[in-house]
Each structure stands twice: as C-alpha cells, then as structure tokens.
Amino acid sequence: MSQISTLFWDLGGVLLTNAWDHTQRQLAVVEFHLDEVEFQERHELVVSSFERGKISLDEYLDRTVFYQPRSFSRQQFKDFMFSLSRPFPDSLEIARSLARTGRYLMSTLNNESLELNLYRIEKFKLRDIFTVFISSCFVGLRKPEEAIYRLALNITQKAADQCCFIDDRALNLECAAALGMHTIRFRNAAQLQEDLAALRVTVELTA
C-alpha cells in the first residue's frame, strides 16, 4: 500500500456540525415559523447555485425566505444560521494533531456556501489545520460529482492512492474510491483514529 501523503476532509458531519443541511433548516423552520413545504421546495431549486458560489447568501434568502414580508429581520435570520455551526472537538483535535506533524498535506473537500464556509474557516481557526480549501463555493463543483475529486488531485498534484478522503456520507466516498483514493466513513472520533491507523496514519494526541 502506498504511503498516505494527503488527507482530504469533509467539514460538516466530520469536524463540525453541518452548515445548512436538513437538520439546520428544520430548526430555522421552527424558530421563524416558516411554511416548511414551501421553504424546502424553494431551497431545493436554488441550493446547487448557492453551494457553487453562483448566488450570494442575500440572493439565497431573497428566494427562499424574504420573497414576502416577515416579522423578523434578515440579520436575525443570518445570525441564527451562523449560530448553528458547532465544533466536534474530538475529531478536530485529531485533524489538528495530524497537521502539527507536518507529514501530511491537509485539505478540505466539502460542499458549502460561500458566506457560511468563510465564517466557519474563521470561527474554528481552520487555516491552522488546512493548507488547501477545496470548497464547492470556491471551485463551482459539488460532491459527489467526479470532477471535484479530479480537481482535488490536480490541485494537490498527488496520486490517488496516496490520498485518503474522510466523509460521513457513503455516496461521496464511493465516488472518491472509484478514482483510487483511500476512504474512511466517519462515525466518531475513536473509529476515525482506528481507521487512520489501519492506513498507517498515526494520530498522536497531546495530553
């Protein structure tokens, strides 16, 4: 087996809560008393453009929430969206410890809209962990499209069998594996550490 030199990480569901997935949107529906069916239908029509960076957060909100008068402000809704991002401390520490070794090229490989992605990078100090950020909003591609995985390999100039991709969703991993990447499906930090060790990626956590 080739030595792993590059680790690609999903963010939402692995290192952080999801930025704006079904669970987060459902919380917003309840908090702001939105019509769930109408909101979800509108979301599905624009989410691809939103996560590819083709429309801004304000444009997304124009089309999904503020197409009619509301009893709450745009800023209140944005603040709520941002507040839903929380860290997974155990898996974040694994990523940090691997970054500290300097032995691995650390990169994100995730689907997120621009404003939420930038907020999360800043809020959780992800620049201290990752050298490369392959986010859908930056590259105009989304997982599980094959092109985003090929782009990740081209940007990093790494052979697929030297790379490991960590994600919590099977389909995203299947597409990476089809190109020859090693993959780990994230369930919890302890399992992640064991699966990394099986690939000879040793995690040395500080006390």
C-alpha positions as CSV (number, residue, x, y, z in Angstrom):
1,M,0.0,0.0,0.0
2,S,1.3,3.5,-0.9
3,Q,2.1,5.8,2.0
4,I,-0.6,8.3,2.6
5,S,0.7,11.8,2.0
6,T,-2.6,13.8,1.6
7,L,-5.7,13.9,3.8
8,F,-8.9,15.3,2.3
9,W,-11.6,16.2,4.9
10,D,-15.3,16.9,4.8
11,L,-16.2,19.6,7.3
12,G,-19.9,19.2,8.1
13,G,-20.6,15.9,9.8
14,V,-16.9,15.2,10.4
15,L,-15.2,18.2,12.1
16,L,-18.2,20.5,12.6
17,T,-22.0,20.3,12.5
18,N,-23.4,20.7,9.1
19,A,-23.6,24.3,7.9
20,W,-27.1,24.4,6.4
21,D,-28.3,20.8,6.0
22,H,-31.8,19.4,6.6
23,T,-31.4,19.4,10.4
24,Q,-30.3,23.1,10.4
25,R,-33.1,24.1,8.0
26,Q,-35.7,22.4,10.1
27,L,-34.5,24.3,13.2
28,A,-35.0,27.5,11.2
29,V,-38.5,26.5,10.1
30,V,-39.5,26.1,13.7
31,E,-37.7,29.2,15.0
32,F,-39.1,31.5,12.4
33,H,-42.5,29.8,11.8
34,L,-41.8,29.2,8.1
35,D,-44.0,27.2,5.8
36,E,-41.9,24.0,5.7
37,V,-43.0,22.7,2.4
38,E,-42.7,26.0,0.6
39,F,-39.3,26.7,2.1
40,Q,-37.9,23.3,1.3
41,E,-39.2,23.5,-2.3
42,R,-37.6,26.9,-2.8
43,H,-34.4,25.7,-1.2
44,E,-34.1,22.7,-3.5
45,L,-34.5,25.0,-6.5
46,V,-31.5,27.2,-5.6
47,V,-29.2,25.1,-3.3
48,S,-27.0,24.0,-6.2
49,S,-26.3,27.6,-7.2
50,F,-25.9,28.6,-3.5
51,E,-23.3,25.9,-2.8
52,R,-21.4,26.5,-6.0
53,G,-21.0,30.2,-5.2
54,K,-23.2,31.3,-8.1
55,I,-25.6,33.2,-5.8
56,S,-24.8,35.1,-2.5
57,L,-26.4,34.4,0.8
58,D,-28.6,37.5,0.4
59,E,-29.8,36.2,-3.0
60,Y,-30.5,32.8,-1.5
61,L,-32.5,34.4,1.3
62,D,-34.4,36.6,-1.2
63,R,-35.6,33.5,-3.0
64,T,-36.3,31.2,0.0
65,V,-37.4,33.5,2.9
66,F,-37.7,37.2,2.1
67,Y,-39.8,36.9,-1.0
68,Q,-42.6,38.2,1.2
69,P,-42.7,40.5,4.3
70,R,-41.5,38.8,7.5
71,S,-41.8,39.7,11.2
72,F,-38.1,39.2,11.7
73,S,-35.1,40.8,10.0
74,R,-32.7,39.5,7.5
75,Q,-29.9,39.9,10.1
76,Q,-31.8,37.9,12.7
77,F,-32.1,35.0,10.2
78,K,-28.4,35.2,9.2
79,D,-27.3,35.3,12.9
80,F,-29.4,32.2,13.5
81,M,-27.9,30.4,10.5
82,F,-24.3,31.1,11.7
83,S,-25.1,30.1,15.3
84,L,-25.9,26.6,14.2
85,S,-22.3,25.8,13.4
86,R,-20.7,23.9,16.3
87,P,-17.4,22.1,16.5
88,F,-16.8,18.4,17.0
89,P,-13.9,18.8,19.4
90,D,-12.5,15.2,19.4
91,S,-12.3,14.9,15.6
92,L,-11.0,18.5,15.3
93,E,-8.2,17.6,17.7
94,I,-7.3,14.6,15.5
95,A,-7.1,16.9,12.5
96,R,-5.0,19.4,14.4
97,S,-2.6,16.7,15.7
98,L,-2.0,15.4,12.1
99,A,-1.5,18.9,10.8
100,R,1.1,19.6,13.6
101,T,3.2,16.6,12.4
102,G,3.9,18.3,9.1
103,R,3.8,14.9,7.4
104,Y,0.5,15.3,5.5
105,L,-0.9,17.8,3.1
106,M,-4.2,18.7,4.7
107,S,-7.1,19.8,2.6
108,T,-10.8,20.3,2.9
109,L,-13.2,18.8,0.3
110,N,-16.6,20.0,1.1
111,N,-19.9,21.4,-0.1
112,E,-20.7,24.7,1.5
113,S,-22.0,28.1,0.5
114,L,-19.5,31.0,0.5
115,E,-20.5,33.1,3.5
116,L,-21.0,30.1,5.8
117,N,-17.8,28.5,4.6
118,L,-15.8,31.6,5.3
119,Y,-17.4,32.1,8.6
120,R,-16.6,28.5,9.7
121,I,-13.0,28.8,8.5
122,E,-12.5,31.9,10.6
123,K,-14.6,30.8,13.6
124,F,-12.9,27.5,14.1
125,K,-9.4,28.5,13.0
126,L,-9.3,26.1,10.2
127,R,-6.4,27.8,8.5
128,D,-4.3,26.5,11.3
129,I,-5.2,23.0,10.2
130,F,-5.6,23.1,6.4
131,T,-3.3,24.3,3.6
132,V,-5.8,23.9,0.8
133,F,-9.6,24.6,0.8
134,I,-11.5,22.8,-1.9
135,S,-15.0,24.0,-1.2
136,S,-17.8,23.9,-3.6
137,C,-18.3,27.6,-3.4
138,F,-14.7,28.2,-4.5
139,V,-14.5,25.7,-7.3
140,G,-18.1,25.7,-8.7
141,L,-18.4,21.9,-8.3
142,R,-20.1,19.8,-5.7
143,K,-19.6,16.3,-4.3
144,P,-20.4,13.7,-5.4
145,E,-19.5,15.0,-8.9
146,E,-16.4,13.2,-10.2
147,A,-15.0,16.5,-11.4
148,I,-14.5,17.8,-7.9
149,Y,-12.4,14.8,-6.9
150,R,-10.3,15.0,-10.1
151,L,-9.8,18.7,-9.4
152,A,-8.6,17.9,-5.8
153,L,-6.0,15.5,-7.2
154,N,-4.9,18.0,-9.9
155,I,-4.6,20.9,-7.4
156,T,-2.6,18.9,-4.9
157,Q,-0.6,17.0,-7.6
158,K,-1.0,13.8,-5.6
159,A,-1.6,10.3,-6.9
160,A,-5.0,8.9,-5.8
161,D,-3.5,6.0,-3.9
162,Q,-1.5,8.5,-1.8
163,C,-4.7,10.2,-0.7
164,C,-7.4,9.5,1.9
165,F,-10.8,11.1,1.9
166,I,-12.8,11.3,5.1
167,D,-16.6,11.9,4.8
168,D,-19.7,10.9,6.7
169,R,-21.7,10.0,3.5
170,A,-21.3,6.8,1.6
171,L,-22.0,8.2,-1.9
172,N,-19.4,10.9,-1.5
173,L,-16.9,8.2,-0.6
174,E,-17.8,5.8,-3.4
175,C,-17.0,8.4,-6.0
176,A,-13.6,9.1,-4.4
177,A,-12.9,5.4,-4.2
178,A,-13.7,5.0,-7.9
179,L,-10.8,7.2,-8.7
180,G,-8.5,5.2,-6.5
181,M,-8.5,7.2,-3.2
182,H,-8.5,5.5,0.1
183,T,-11.6,6.4,2.1
184,I,-12.9,6.5,5.6
185,R,-16.5,6.9,6.5
186,F,-16.7,9.0,9.7
187,R,-18.9,7.8,12.6
188,N,-17.0,9.0,15.6
189,A,-13.5,10.2,16.6
190,A,-12.4,6.8,18.1
191,Q,-13.4,4.9,14.9
192,L,-11.7,7.6,12.8
193,Q,-8.4,7.2,14.7
194,E,-8.6,3.4,14.3
195,D,-9.3,3.6,10.6
196,L,-6.4,6.1,10.1
197,A,-4.1,3.8,12.0
198,A,-5.1,0.9,9.6
199,L,-3.7,3.2,6.8
200,R,-0.5,3.8,8.8
201,V,-1.6,7.3,9.6
202,T,-0.8,7.5,13.3
203,V,-2.5,10.1,15.5
204,E,-0.5,11.4,18.4
205,L,-2.9,13.4,20.6
206,T,-1.4,15.7,23.2
207,A,-2.4,15.2,26.8
